[in-house]
Amino acid sequence: MSLRSIPEDILRSVGLKPDEPRYAVTPLQRFSINGTAPEFPTSALPRPVARLVEESAAAIGCPPDAIGLSALITLGSAIGNSRVIQPKKGWTESAAIYGAVIADSGEKKTAAIAATTDVVQKLENTLNREHDKSLEEYFREEREYEVERKEAAKQRLPAPPPPRRPIAERVHINDTTLEALIPILKENPRGVMLERDELVGWVKAMDQYKAGGKGAERQYWLSAWSNRPVSVDRKGQSGPVSVLRPFVSVVGSIQPSVLPELAENREDGMLERFLFAYPKTLNAMWTEDEVSDGAKAAYQDLYERLRALGMDADELGDPIEKPVTFATEAKQLYIESYNNHRLEMSLPGFPAYLRSPFSKLEAYFLRITLILAACRFALEGVAERVETGDVTRALALTNYFKEQARRVFGALCGQDSHSRLLEDCAWFVSERGGSWKGTPTDLHEELISEYKPDRPDELSKFLKEAAEYEPGFSYESDTERYKGDVGEWKSRRVLTLSVGKRRNGVTV
């Protein structure tokens, strides 16, 4: 995915400055786990969200990353099952996001997340109070019903219909078992947001041994990410409780030292389903900065507008997909971005451990696009479709999360500096049409990579050896004669590098 080809006027129209990092997938933006973390593209967020993120980061004294990620998750939960994005028939994605903030203890990650999720917590508290009042009314009606039922029985008349117990509307949960969650989702088809202070505890609570055997909570969360149907058997129930399209957004934090525990040494794709915010440590001093009432109000208004998006349901109460499609130019930019993403995964040196998380990022690109588009048409009251600006902003955000995925999975799986150097070289050649020709010195000067050796001859030697085992990378070295400044003939060594794309495992 790349913003490099997008005209500057389009970038300016959506608030992205052409002279700022565009989060293109190039060697310039790559880094190791010990390198500099990428800068969160706050300007790619909707204006009310960007304002809250900036003011909150200044007031809390933390980087904007955690606040920006939790804002996307919160707004996605507000959309819930009311909308899906449809790039083509047969493929839809929801607005659900699993997000993890990685930071050491004391780095204000809880406060950063709460800056945007508090609006959900407050709504949950309001709904709880309203439900308590409804329950009081229900119990009063139930007592009256018992009197009327007994009176009808005495007179041998049909009993009146009993009162219906009110449904508890939910938007936010902290901790719940699968058996408790499914009925909540059944009664709240729009979906909910799960907020956990420590994600490791949430994961470890899955699949614990319980009465009747081992639970299947981990498998449920793997399926719920894709909004796949789920059902659970409950004690005292005549049959299973089923949810056709479960929607749960997840946000929480984790310390770097226990990050491997989130995967639990399994290769089931749980870790790959998360977007990560792993910002640099900021040792902020005291500040008098505070979040303005205007910023809070504008963000809450946006959240409420998204909650107000209508949701269609069938006769059983299950949500009916309401797809948001692409405008023509937006679709073209999306396709170009999708193909660039796939190209990156096919280039020589691309690490195998990134294939799974990068595949999930294809879905997240669409999900982020949906959230940004919904924010725009909810605020502006315009047609519900994806425009070019939505894709552009989503591209900036998605590429930030791609770099975080490289950082996190590189730390977990062990980054190979030789593979990273080969990948950087392959990108260098690919960006120049798939072929490059020049001297070893030219290559050493033009290539931007933190992994390149200090001397041009060492770099060319590395590439020559890499071409022997990497079928998608070609290296040739020739001697070329040329005229010097005063017309004399000289000779120099010239390299020709080329890369091929892989399709179904075959280099073409």
SVG drawing of the C-alpha trace seen along z (x, -y; Angstrom):
<svg xmlns="http://www.w3.org/2000/svg" viewBox="-66 -25 108 58">
<polyline fill="none" stroke="black" stroke-width="0.4" points="0.0,0.0 1.4,-3.4 0.6,-7.1 3.5,-8.0 1.4,-8.1 -1.5,-10.2 -1.5,-13.8 -0.6,-16.4 -3.9,-18.2 -5.8,-15.1 -3.5,-14.7 -4.0,-18.3 -7.8,-18.0 -7.9,-15.3 -5.5,-17.1 -2.3,-15.2 0.7,-17.3 2.8,-16.2 6.0,-17.0 5.2,-14.7 5.9,-10.9 3.2,-9.3 3.5,-5.9 4.3,-4.3 5.8,-0.9 9.4,-1.8 12.7,-1.0 12.8,-4.5 9.9,-3.8 11.1,-0.3 12.8,0.2 13.8,2.9 12.3,3.5 15.1,1.4 14.7,-1.3 12.5,-4.4 8.8,-3.7 6.7,-5.2 4.8,-8.4 1.1,-8.0 -0.7,-9.8 -3.1,-11.8 -4.0,-14.0 -5.6,-11.0 -8.3,-10.8 -11.6,-12.6 -11.2,-16.2 -13.1,-15.9 -11.1,-12.7 -7.8,-14.2 -8.5,-17.2 -9.4,-15.0 -6.3,-12.8 -4.0,-15.8 -5.4,-17.5 -5.6,-14.2 -2.0,-13.3 -0.8,-16.8 -2.9,-16.7 -2.0,-13.1 1.7,-13.4 1.8,-10.4 2.2,-9.7 -1.0,-9.8 -0.8,-6.2 -2.8,-4.5 -5.5,-7.2 -5.8,-7.1 -6.1,-3.3 -8.7,-3.2 -10.6,-6.0 -10.9,-3.8 -12.0,-0.9 -14.6,-3.0 -16.1,-4.5 -16.1,-1.1 -18.1,0.3 -20.6,-2.6 -21.2,-1.5 -21.4,2.1 -23.5,4.3 -25.3,1.3 -22.9,1.1 -20.4,3.2 -18.0,2.3 -18.2,4.2 -15.3,4.0 -17.1,6.5 -20.0,9.0 -19.3,11.8 -16.8,9.9 -17.9,7.7 -16.0,6.5 -17.4,5.0 -16.0,2.2 -14.8,4.5 -11.2,4.1 -9.1,6.0 -6.5,3.6 -3.6,3.8 -1.6,1.0 1.9,2.2 3.7,0.2 5.5,0.8 3.9,0.3 3.5,-3.4 3.4,-4.6 -0.2,-5.9 -1.7,-3.4 -4.9,-3.1 -5.5,-6.8 -4.7,-7.0 -7.3,-4.3 -9.9,-5.8 -9.6,-9.2 -11.7,-7.8 -13.5,-4.9 -15.1,-6.8 -17.9,-7.9 -18.9,-4.2 -18.6,-3.6 -20.8,-6.6 -23.4,-5.5 -23.3,-2.0 -23.9,-3.5 -26.8,-5.5 -28.3,-2.5 -27.9,-0.5 -29.8,-3.1 -32.6,-3.1 -32.7,0.6 -33.0,0.6 -36.0,-1.7 -37.5,0.6 -37.0,3.6 -38.8,1.8 -41.7,1.2 -41.6,4.8 -41.7,6.2 -44.7,4.0 -46.5,5.2 -45.5,8.8 -47.1,8.4 -50.3,7.0 -50.2,9.8 -50.2,12.5 -53.2,10.9 -55.0,10.7 -54.0,14.3 -55.4,15.7 -58.6,13.7 -59.0,14.9 -58.5,18.5 -61.2,18.1 -63.6,16.9 -62.4,19.6 -61.3,16.9 -58.2,16.9 -55.2,15.5 -54.0,12.1 -50.7,12.0 -47.7,11.7 -45.5,8.7 -42.3,9.0 -39.1,8.6 -37.2,5.6 -34.0,6.3 -30.8,4.7 -29.3,2.6 -25.5,3.0 -22.6,1.2 -19.6,1.9 -18.4,5.0 -15.2,5.5 -15.2,9.1 -17.6,11.9 -17.7,15.6 -18.7,16.9 -21.9,18.3 -22.8,14.8 -21.6,12.9 -23.7,14.8 -27.0,13.9 -25.8,10.2 -25.1,10.3 -28.4,12.0 -30.2,9.1 -27.9,6.5 -27.4,7.4 -25.7,4.1 -22.7,5.4 -20.6,4.3 -17.1,3.2 -14.9,5.3 -12.4,3.2 -9.7,5.0 -7.0,3.3 -4.7,6.3 -5.3,8.5 -3.1,11.3 -5.6,12.1 -8.4,12.1 -6.6,14.6 -5.5,16.8 -9.1,17.0 -10.1,18.7 -10.3,22.5 -10.1,23.1 -11.3,26.4 -14.9,26.1 -17.7,28.4 -18.5,30.5 -15.1,30.2 -12.8,27.7 -14.3,24.4 -14.1,23.1 -13.8,19.4 -10.5,18.9 -12.1,20.5 -15.1,18.2 -12.9,15.1 -11.1,16.3 -14.4,16.7 -16.0,13.5 -13.2,11.4 -14.8,12.4 -18.3,12.0 -19.0,15.7 -22.2,17.3 -21.8,18.7 -23.9,20.7 -23.5,21.9 -25.4,24.3 -26.5,22.9 -27.7,24.8 -31.4,24.7 -32.1,23.8 -34.0,26.0 -31.6,25.4 -28.5,23.5 -28.4,19.7 -27.2,18.6 -26.0,15.3 -25.9,15.0 -23.5,12.1 -21.6,11.5 -19.9,8.1 -17.4,7.4 -14.7,4.8 -11.7,5.4 -9.3,2.9 -6.8,3.4 -3.2,3.1 -0.2,5.4 3.4,5.0 6.1,5.8 7.7,8.5 4.5,10.6 3.6,10.1 4.4,13.7 1.7,14.8 -0.9,13.3 -0.1,15.9 0.3,18.7 2.7,20.6 -0.2,21.3 -0.3,20.7 -4.1,20.2 -4.0,16.6 -5.1,14.9 -2.1,12.5 -2.4,11.8 -5.9,10.5 -4.7,7.5 -3.7,4.1 -0.8,2.8 0.1,-0.6 3.7,-0.3 4.7,-4.0 8.0,-5.3 8.4,-6.0 7.7,-9.6 9.0,-10.9 6.7,-13.9 7.1,-16.6 4.2,-18.3 1.9,-20.3 -1.1,-22.5 -2.7,-21.3 -6.2,-20.0 -8.7,-18.5 -11.2,-21.2 -14.9,-20.8 -15.3,-21.5 -13.1,-18.6 -15.0,-16.2 -18.3,-17.4 -17.4,-17.1 -16.1,-13.6 -19.2,-12.5 -21.4,-14.0 -19.6,-11.9 -20.0,-8.8 -23.7,-9.4 -24.2,-10.1 -22.6,-6.7 -24.8,-5.0 -27.8,-6.6 -27.1,-5.0 -30.1,-2.7 -29.7,1.0 -31.9,3.3 -33.0,6.6 -34.9,9.7 -38.0,11.2 -35.8,13.0 -34.1,9.8 -30.8,10.7 -29.0,7.9 -29.2,7.5 -26.0,6.4 -26.2,2.8 -23.2,2.5 -21.3,-0.7 -19.7,-0.6 -16.9,-2.6 -17.1,-5.6 -15.3,-4.9 -12.1,-6.8 -12.0,-5.5 -12.3,-1.9 -9.4,-2.4 -7.2,-3.7 -8.2,-0.8 -7.3,1.7 -4.0,0.1 -3.3,0.2 -4.4,3.8 -2.1,4.8 0.8,2.9 0.2,4.7 0.3,8.1 3.4,7.0 5.2,6.3 4.3,9.8 5.7,11.4 9.1,9.6 12.4,11.4 13.3,11.3 9.7,10.8 9.6,12.8 7.3,15.8 6.1,14.9 4.5,11.7 2.3,13.4 -0.5,14.1 -0.7,10.7 -0.3,8.9 -3.2,11.0 -5.3,9.8 -4.3,6.2 -6.1,6.6 -9.3,6.8 -8.3,4.0 -7.6,1.7 -11.3,2.1 -12.5,1.9 -10.6,-1.4 -11.9,-2.7 -15.5,-1.9 -15.0,-3.7 -13.6,-6.8 -16.2,-6.9 -19.0,-6.4 -17.6,-9.3 -17.6,-11.5 -21.1,-10.8 -22.5,-10.8 -21.1,-14.3 -21.8,-15.8 -25.1,-14.1 -24.0,-13.1 -24.4,-9.9 -23.2,-6.7 -20.3,-5.6 -16.6,-5.4 -14.7,-8.4 -11.1,-8.8 -10.3,-10.8 -11.5,-7.9 -9.2,-5.5 -6.3,-7.9 -6.7,-8.4 -7.2,-4.7 -4.0,-4.0 -2.0,-6.2 -3.4,-4.6 -3.1,-1.0 0.5,-1.5 1.2,-2.7 -0.2,0.5 1.8,2.5 5.0,1.0 3.9,1.8 3.2,5.4 6.7,5.6 8.0,4.3 6.0,6.7 6.3,9.9 9.9,9.2 10.6,9.1 8.6,12.3 10.0,14.3 13.5,12.9 14.4,10.5 17.0,11.6 19.0,8.6 20.1,10.3 16.5,10.9 15.6,7.3 18.5,6.0 17.4,8.2 13.8,7.0 14.9,3.4 17.0,3.9 14.0,5.7 11.8,2.7 14.4,0.3 14.5,2.2 10.7,2.7 10.0,-1.1 12.2,-1.6 10.1,0.6 11.5,3.9 15.0,3.3 17.9,1.1 21.4,0.5 24.3,-1.4 27.6,-1.2 28.1,0.3 28.7,-3.2 25.5,-4.5 23.6,-1.7 25.1,-2.2 24.3,-5.9 20.8,-5.6 19.6,-2.6 18.0,-3.6 18.3,-0.8 19.5,-0.6 20.8,2.9 23.2,2.0 26.9,2.6 29.3,-0.3 31.1,0.3 29.7,0.6 31.7,3.7 30.3,5.5 26.7,4.6 27.3,5.9 28.9,9.1 25.8,9.7 23.5,9.2 25.5,11.6 25.2,14.3 21.5,13.6 20.7,14.0 22.1,17.6 19.4,18.8 16.5,16.3 14.8,17.1 12.9,13.9 16.1,11.8 18.6,11.4 22.1,10.0 24.5,9.3 27.9,7.6 29.6,6.3 32.5,4.0 31.4,0.9 33.6,-1.5 32.9,-5.2 34.5,-8.5 36.0,-10.5 35.8,-14.3 38.6,-15.0 37.5,-12.4 39.7,-9.5 38.2,-6.0 37.8,-4.5 36.1,-1.3 33.8,-0.7 31.8,2.1 28.1,1.9 25.4,3.9 22.0,4.9 19.4,5.8 15.9,7.1 13.1,8.6 10.1,10.7 6.7,11.1 5.5,14.4 2.1,15.8 1.0,19.1 4.6,19.7 6.1,19.2 8.3,16.3 7.1,14.4"/>
</svg>
